[in-house]
Amino acid sequence: MTTTAQTVTPELRRWIIAQAEAGCRPEDVLTAMKASGWEEDVAVDALEQTLRQRLDEIGRRPLPAGELPPPSAVPEPRLDGASELRLSDGHRVRVLGSMKLPRVVIFGGLLTDAECDELMALARPRLLRSETVDNATGGSEVNAARTSDGMFFERGEAPLIRRIEARIAELVRWPLENGEGLQVLRYRPGAEYRPHHDYFDPAHSGTARILQRGGQRVGTVVMYLNTPEGGGATTFPDVGFEVAPVRGNAVFFSYDRAHESTRTLHGGAPVTAGEKWVATKWMREGVFV
């Protein structure tokens, strides 16, 4: 059977939705489709389009009263209308823009050029194909939605890491020990990270295990270590907002509950030329261990 001869029927779409709502992982659904004779490209497109349409349909429904999970405390920079913030280490960070919903703040010059260069140099030898959380087990897995190379630093493992972590903790007013280890990612041309939420979905079976290490994620800081030649913006599809990846700048956003009402759906747009390097810091409700 050739790709051109395969037609995605309404029956197939209903089957995909039924598998997803029964708790099957997209990877397993894709495997089953390929085993049944579907070309991988056709199967991937059908799976993505069907699930995206289904999520859109669900998102348009009125939210029943009482369905929202309770809010939690979140990191919150003290801006006070200032255009520049001076931290205790003497570093100055510019406030380039902010939003209330979703809660987003764009910072200019969070990292210096020298810090960006040093962080990339430290990370480069340890880069591997990026993984995402396996929602069924709480572990990690390679996922087609994330086409980048990455690595994690242990919290405080080098003087540069300690300096950046302390700077972020002071900037967003959140305990340093509540932060996960710093992650560095490299996106080559064509690489992207499709829209997703950073919180852990309570509906997934692996979430309980993940939350044992410090509770939910409540905030994210994405730092741009270089300026790619083309593409690579951080996108917030729910509000039609994009943040340009500019070397040394960063975008902060928080989410007070594990729910799409926070409007923090975001992604990394495809890199169209050159490479894009970012460092990400996730913050938890409690001490991350």
C-alpha positions in Angstrom: 0.0 0.0 0.0 1.4 3.4 -0.9 1.1 6.7 0.9 -1.0 8.2 -1.9 -3.5 5.4 -1.7 -4.2 5.8 2.0 -7.2 7.8 3.1 -7.8 8.9 6.6 -11.5 8.0 7.2 -13.9 9.3 9.9 -13.9 5.7 11.3 -10.1 5.9 11.8 -10.4 9.2 13.5 -13.1 7.9 15.9 -10.8 4.9 16.6 -7.8 7.2 17.4 -10.0 9.3 19.8 -11.3 6.1 21.5 -7.8 4.9 22.1 -6.6 8.2 23.5 -9.6 8.5 25.8 -9.0 4.9 27.0 -5.6 6.1 28.2 -3.4 4.7 25.4 -0.2 6.6 24.7 0.1 8.3 21.2 3.3 6.2 20.6 1.3 3.0 21.1 -1.5 4.1 18.9 1.1 5.0 16.2 2.7 1.5 16.5 -0.7 -0.2 16.2 -1.5 1.9 13.0 1.9 1.0 11.4 1.4 -2.7 12.3 -2.0 -2.5 10.5 -0.3 -1.3 7.3 -0.4 2.5 7.6 2.5 4.4 6.3 4.3 6.2 9.1 3.9 9.7 7.7 0.2 9.2 7.1 -0.3 7.7 10.5 1.6 10.5 12.3 -0.4 13.2 10.4 -3.7 11.5 11.2 -2.8 11.1 14.8 -1.7 14.7 15.3 -4.5 16.3 13.4 -7.2 14.1 15.1 -5.9 14.7 18.6 -5.4 18.4 18.1 -8.9 18.8 16.7 -10.3 16.8 19.7 -8.4 19.0 22.2 -9.8 22.1 20.4 -13.3 20.7 20.7 -12.9 20.0 24.4 -11.4 23.4 25.0 -14.4 25.1 23.5 -16.8 23.5 25.9 -17.9 25.5 29.0 -15.9 24.4 32.0 -18.2 22.7 34.6 -18.2 24.4 38.1 -15.9 22.8 40.5 -13.7 21.1 37.9 -10.7 23.4 38.3 -8.0 22.1 40.6 -7.2 24.5 43.5 -4.6 27.2 42.8 -1.2 27.1 44.4 1.4 29.7 45.2 3.6 30.6 42.3 6.9 32.5 41.7 6.2 36.2 41.1 8.9 38.8 40.2 8.5 42.1 42.0 8.3 44.5 39.1 6.7 47.6 40.7 6.5 49.2 37.2 10.3 49.2 37.0 12.0 48.9 33.6 15.2 47.6 35.2 15.8 45.4 38.2 19.1 45.4 40.1 19.9 42.1 41.9 22.1 41.6 45.0 25.0 40.4 42.9 25.0 43.7 41.1 23.6 42.3 37.9 21.0 44.4 36.1 18.0 42.8 34.3 15.7 44.8 32.0 11.9 44.2 32.0 11.0 44.2 28.3 7.3 43.3 28.7 4.7 41.4 30.8 1.3 39.8 30.6 -1.2 38.9 33.3 -3.0 35.9 31.6 -1.0 34.0 30.9 1.5 35.3 33.5 4.5 36.0 31.3 7.5 38.4 31.9 10.2 38.9 29.3 13.6 39.8 30.8 16.5 41.4 28.9 20.0 40.6 29.8 19.4 37.9 32.4 22.6 36.3 31.2 25.8 38.0 29.9 27.4 36.9 26.7 30.3 35.3 28.6 27.8 33.3 30.7 26.0 32.1 27.6 29.3 31.0 26.0 30.4 29.2 29.2 27.1 27.5 29.7 27.1 26.2 26.1 30.7 25.0 26.4 29.9 23.1 29.6 26.8 21.5 28.1 28.1 20.6 24.6 30.0 17.4 25.5 27.0 16.0 27.4 24.2 16.6 24.8 22.0 13.7 23.9 18.6 13.4 22.1 16.1 15.2 24.3 13.5 13.2 26.2 10.1 14.1 27.7 8.2 12.8 30.7 6.5 9.4 30.1 3.1 10.1 31.6 2.3 6.4 32.1 5.4 5.6 34.3 6.8 9.0 35.5 10.1 8.2 33.8 11.4 9.7 30.6 11.3 8.8 26.9 12.3 10.1 23.5 9.3 11.8 21.9 8.7 12.9 18.3 7.3 16.2 19.5 10.7 17.2 20.8 13.4 17.3 18.2 16.4 18.7 20.0 19.5 17.6 21.9 19.7 18.3 25.6 21.3 17.6 29.0 20.7 18.4 32.7 23.0 19.9 35.2 22.8 18.9 38.8 21.6 21.8 40.9 24.7 23.8 42.0 27.2 21.5 40.3 29.5 24.3 39.0 30.1 27.9 40.0 28.3 29.2 36.9 25.3 27.1 37.6 25.1 28.2 41.2 25.3 31.9 40.1 22.6 31.5 37.5 20.3 29.6 39.9 20.8 32.2 42.7 20.0 35.0 40.2 16.8 33.3 39.0 15.7 32.5 42.6 16.1 36.1 43.6 14.5 37.5 40.4 11.3 35.4 40.6 11.2 35.3 44.4 11.2 31.5 44.7 13.3 29.2 46.9 16.5 28.0 45.2 15.9 24.5 46.6 12.5 24.3 44.9 14.2 24.5 41.4 15.0 21.5 39.2 18.4 21.2 37.7 19.2 23.5 34.8 18.5 22.0 31.4 20.3 23.0 28.2 18.9 22.3 24.8 20.3 22.7 21.3 17.9 22.9 18.3 19.3 22.4 14.8 17.6 23.6 11.6 14.1 22.1 11.4 14.1 21.2 15.1 11.2 22.2 17.3 9.2 21.5 20.5 5.5 21.3 19.7 3.1 23.1 22.0 2.7 21.6 25.4 2.2 22.4 29.1 5.1 22.3 31.6 2.9 21.1 34.5 2.3 17.4 35.1 -1.2 16.3 34.1 -2.9 14.7 37.2 -4.9 12.5 34.9 -1.8 10.5 33.9 -0.9 7.4 35.8 2.8 8.4 36.2 2.2 11.8 37.7 1.9 10.6 41.3 5.5 9.3 41.1 6.8 12.5 39.6 5.1 14.7 42.3 7.0 12.9 45.0 10.1 14.8 44.1 8.8 18.3 45.0 5.2 18.6 43.9 3.9 20.3 40.8 5.8 22.5 38.5 4.6 26.1 39.0 7.0 28.2 37.0 9.4 28.2 34.0 12.3 30.4 33.0 13.6 29.9 29.4 16.9 31.6 28.7 18.3 32.1 25.2 22.0 31.4 24.9 22.3 32.5 21.3 20.3 34.3 18.7 19.5 31.8 15.9 19.7 33.0 12.3 16.1 32.2 11.7 13.0 30.9 13.6 13.0 29.4 17.1 10.5 31.8 18.8 8.8 30.7 22.0 5.1 30.6 21.1 2.0 30.8 23.3 -0.7 29.6 20.9 -3.7 30.2 23.2 -3.0 34.0 23.2 -1.2 34.4 19.8 2.0 35.6 21.5 5.6 35.0 20.5 8.9 35.7 22.2 11.9 36.2 20.0 15.0 34.2 21.0 17.6 36.9 21.7 20.9 36.0 23.3 21.0 36.7 27.0 17.2 37.3 27.3 14.7 35.1 29.0 11.0 34.5 29.3 9.4 33.6 32.6 5.9 32.2 33.0 4.0 30.7 35.9 0.9 28.5 36.2 -1.0 28.3 39.5 -2.8 25.0 38.7 -2.3 22.0 36.4 -5.0 23.2 34.0 -5.3 24.7 30.6 -7.1 27.7 32.0 -3.6 29.1 32.9 -3.2 29.6 29.1 0.4 28.5 29.4 0.4 26.2 26.4 3.7 27.0 24.7 6.2 25.6 22.2 9.4 26.2 20.5 8.8 27.2 16.8 11.0 25.4 14.2 14.5 26.7 13.7 14.8 27.8 10.1 18.4 28.7 9.9 21.4 28.2 12.2 21.1 26.7 15.7 19.1 27.7 18.8 20.5 27.1 22.3 18.3 27.6 25.4 18.6 26.9 29.1 15.4 26.1 31.0 14.8 26.3 34.8 11.6 24.7 36.1 10.3 25.5 39.6 8.3 23.2 41.9 5.9 23.8 44.7 8.2 22.3 47.2 11.8 21.2 47.6 13.0 19.3 44.6 15.0 16.2 45.5 
